[in-house]
Amino acid sequence: MLVSHILQSKADDRVATALPSVTVADAARMLSERRIGTLVISRDDRTIDGIVSERDIVRQLGKAGAECLHQPVSDIMTTKLVTCTRQMRADEVLAQMTEGRFRHMPVLDEGALVALISLGDVVKARLSEVSMEKDALEGMIRGH
């Protein structure tokens, strides 16, 4: 299964973005209000400056205390990103997420941000794929 197939099955393919100057407190508020785990940090909604996640915020709170809430997200965001394209296979994406211990991966098309895929999206797609394979094998065994 390709990333493009997973994106087609997502109910909402919009990517939540924020400017690098947004405060950590505002980023936390955006994550909470939208019930999401990650914001892509971008100055133009096409290029990626970084990603800030719930984990990034919690780690910074633990390290610097509540004062960090006034910092810009650019101070705490992850900038060394692993990305994928629509043509990548889901198992490749799953392996990269597992190895890198992250849950969200930007999807790029010719260098521009087009989507964000989550570990949950990939796992759900793989489970669906395995279920279909199981049904097909059972049908073959039964002679249908």
Secondary structure, DSSP 8 states (H G I E B T S, - for coil): -BHHHHHHH-S-----EE-TTSBHHHHHHHHHHHT-SEEEE-SSSSS--EEEEHHHHHHHHHHHGGGGGGSBGGGT-B-S---B-TTSBHHHHHHHHHHHT-SEEEEEETTEEEEEEEHHHHHHHHHHHHHHHHHHHHHHHHT-
